[in-house]
Amino acid sequence: LRQELLNALRLTSVGAASICTNSQAGCHVITLANLFDRVIQHSAKIQSFTNYLHSEFEQYFLPGKNQIGRVSRNCHTSTILTPNGKENAQSMAREELTEVILKLLLAWRDPLWQFHQSMAHHHDFNNFSSNKALEMSDMVHELRKGVEKVSEKMQKLGIISNSIRRLASPETSVQNDSEQHLMKDYDLLYCFRRDSNKVQNYLMILKCRIVPEYGC
Amino acid sequence: MCVDVPRLQRLERCLQYPSFERAVFLFTTPHEPHFTQCISRDQETFRCWWSPGSFHNLSSPGALRVFYLKKDNCFKLHLECFFDMNHTSVWIPYCMQLRSQDNVTYFNEGDCFTVENIVRPDPPVSLNWTLLNISPSWLSYDIMVNWDPPPSADVGAGWMRVEYEIQYRERNKTNWETLEMQQHTQQTIYGLSVGKEYEVKIRCRMLAFTKFGQFSDSIFVQVPEIPSIESTVQLTLALVFGTVGIFVLVLLIVLSQQHRLMMVLLPPVPAPKIKGIDPELLKKGKLDELNFILSGGGVGGLSTCARDFYQDEPWVEFIEVDPEDADASNKEDNQDSDTQRLLGLLQPTNHHMNVGGSSANSFPNGAWHTSSYNSHLSNQDTLMLMATLLPGQPEDDKACFDVVERDPTKGRDKGPVIQAQSGRPQTWVNTDFYAQVSNVMPSGGVVLSPGQQLKIESAPANEEELQNKAKDPKEGEDAEEKTQSEQQFQLLVVDPEGSGYAAESSGRQINTPPGSPTPGEGYQTIHPQPAEIKPAATAENNQSSYILPDSLQTQVFAPVADYTVVHGLDNQHSVLLDPPPQQSPPPCRPQHPLKALPAMPVGYVTPELLGNFSP
């Protein structure tokens, strides 16, 4: 699975678009719809991994108690304004929506890296889970790159304006709360699970609004 | 959230929830008012159901209010609260509280959720199936199932991504077969059995989530068996193979029994009819008459030699003489023409003997008919009659001999074309059949002109002479007959009755017993029975006084004839008046009798007749 994703993302991230900007013969041009499909597939994979990890974590380490209320206020990405409904998301401009997606993905770059580090040192999960946890950071990184490529393509095609700011560093920072690394991990997983779902929904709305050929 | 113990349905539904919700169930007190279920169908709205628990006094509507974020945000129904789109936010945790009118709050920690986690999509709609293909053995088939996404789920906008799961089972089974989940709105079901009815249903859930929606209504799939095709094919194959087998069998039988079949289908050519004999006689049932005729009819007829001849071979050859030609050409000179005819020299065709019934009708009606025997006796007829006489006479031996000679030369199919000429001249055939009537006796007899002195042979004693005459037949016989013809009235009548011969008309009076030929005085009788002509000196039925005295019987006079009989033609086609020396006569009886038959006019002989011919 990961190899497929990497291959798919390499096509998007290696700058294939720049190579083919000159319309050279034999150059395989990736369409925007194709890019969107690849990105959405990647996002779906991330979300499935996240869901799995979260349920595994919850089952083994925090049974019985509903942590939703407590945890939801502690996500570091809560400060990022995101549309909470379909109408809100559809009424938002494409540039804004794309920007929100990129913000979310960027915000999770560092926490996932830390999570990766903690997973490497703690062999609590089974092999599959630990492997997936280790790959999460890379996958999110690849996804962000892919979305950036999509944004560039859209700007090139004139679908969106060039007002999207390039984000170099995340706006929020993760609290270095080390009360219980398990709780921290759980919160992280919970928060990331929610945000990955947001990203996927936003990408879907964007795709079906811009290139509604397939799967809409 | 699912704490409603008495209601098993909700318990079952509760067990579908993720683990943490199930855990919540264990710790919830069933007595307080509590929420039982909160479900969103489209991720834009949701509704919650609650029960008052054991607090029945709070069951009236409006008794409890649902608070979210300290607000009364939902549309109240009976034990149900509906949150519309304006009050629904995704990715935001909802903690539901039940608050009574007296501000007693019943809150449970486990009642918090986010909307995307409680989404259960509606079942897909428009479920149908189409047949993809059927196996050649008509045992299994594949179908393609199609459906549409639930209308409540906004898949078009991309707000909800759902994946579908199909389950099917045989009609009377209990276990469902589950197919792999996928996001397309069609799926193939492979390996269904013909004749069985299947039930197919579908449900869906949000991608990457765990909560399934309700199942759709089941559709039923069935492909009926068509045994007729198979049985028809089997029947056709069986018929084809059966026909081919029977045909091969028949062919083999035909080939193996070819000869027999040929005998059955194409029997050998039957013996020819006797020309001159009424065909009616030839039909079965009248063999007695035919037998009599063939046996000589009273005029010498068939000799034992002839009978022997008949015994051996089923077919008989006969002489065919054309009376018309005889009449036409020989009216003037009957004698010569007849004689010639008999000799077969001038008109050999007339004397050709035809074997086979094909030419039976070619012979003009004439002497060969039985009626002719009785009705009219022309000289020609007498000639024929005498020709019919079988050898008992030395001529016959000659004839036999000649016939034997000839037979091998000619094909059997044609039959030996035997010219009577060779035998005839030496037989009594050359006897003059014509005689002058010199006088008519008062008694009615006819006196023939004594043109000739015929040899008269005694019955038993002259056998040797007969033999001698057979060897030297022509001269003797002719002489004898000539004398007889000259001196006597020759009246030769073949009596078909076999009792000898009856004289014709006036000749009726002349009756000789079968065994005793009258002397040459008045007539010469030819007996069918005796192998030899017995010119009996005394006729038993001596009605006529024309019987010569015994003295005449042994007398052999030199022929003083008014006419001479031509015996034959030699190589130079000169007329032979004296019969050529005869060679050793062939044994008639013992050998190949039928080959002598051509000399004897033998008619149609049936196998039954053969028996009659036995001596």
Chai-1 contact restraints between the chains, C-beta under 6 A:
chainA,res_idxA,chainB,res_idxB,connection_type,confidence,min_distance_angstrom,max_distance_angstrom,comment,restraint_id
A,Q47,B,A208,contact,1.0,0.0,6.0,A-B,restraint_1
A,S48,B,A208,contact,1.0,0.0,6.0,A-B,restraint_2
A,N51,B,A208,contact,1.0,0.0,6.0,A-B,restraint_3
A,E58,B,F20,contact,1.0,0.0,6.0,A-B,restraint_4
A,Q59,B,S19,contact,1.0,0.0,6.0,A-B,restraint_5
A,P63,B,A23,contact,1.0,0.0,6.0,A-B,restraint_6
A,G64,B,A23,contact,1.0,0.0,6.0,A-B,restraint_7
A,N66,B,E109,contact,1.0,0.0,6.0,A-B,restraint_8
A,N66,B,G110,contact,1.0,0.0,6.0,A-B,restraint_9
A,N66,B,C112,contact,1.0,0.0,6.0,A-B,restraint_10
A,I68,B,P93,contact,1.0,0.0,6.0,A-B,restraint_11
A,I68,B,C112,contact,1.0,0.0,6.0,A-B,restraint_12
A,G69,B,P93,contact,1.0,0.0,6.0,A-B,restraint_13
A,G69,B,C95,contact,1.0,0.0,6.0,A-B,restraint_14
A,G69,B,C112,contact,1.0,0.0,6.0,A-B,restraint_15
A,S72,B,P93,contact,1.0,0.0,6.0,A-B,restraint_16
A,N84,B,S89,contact,1.0,0.0,6.0,A-B,restraint_17
A,N84,B,V90,contact,1.0,0.0,6.0,A-B,restraint_18
A,N84,B,W91,contact,1.0,0.0,6.0,A-B,restraint_19
A,N84,B,I92,contact,1.0,0.0,6.0,A-B,restraint_20
A,G85,B,V90,contact,1.0,0.0,6.0,A-B,restraint_21
A,K86,B,E44,contact,1.0,0.0,6.0,A-B,restraint_22
A,K86,B,W159,contact,1.0,0.0,6.0,A-B,restraint_23
A,R194,B,W91,contact,1.0,0.0,6.0,A-B,restraint_24
A,N197,B,E116,contact,1.0,0.0,6.0,A-B,restraint_25
A,M204,B,G158,contact,1.0,0.0,6.0,A-B,restraint_26
A,I205,B,G158,contact,1.0,0.0,6.0,A-B,restraint_27
A,C208,B,A157,contact,1.0,0.0,6.0,A-B,restraint_28
A,C208,B,G158,contact,1.0,0.0,6.0,A-B,restraint_29
A,C216,B,G156,contact,1.0,0.0,6.0,A-B,restraint_30
A,C216,B,G158,contact,1.0,0.0,6.0,A-B,restraint_31
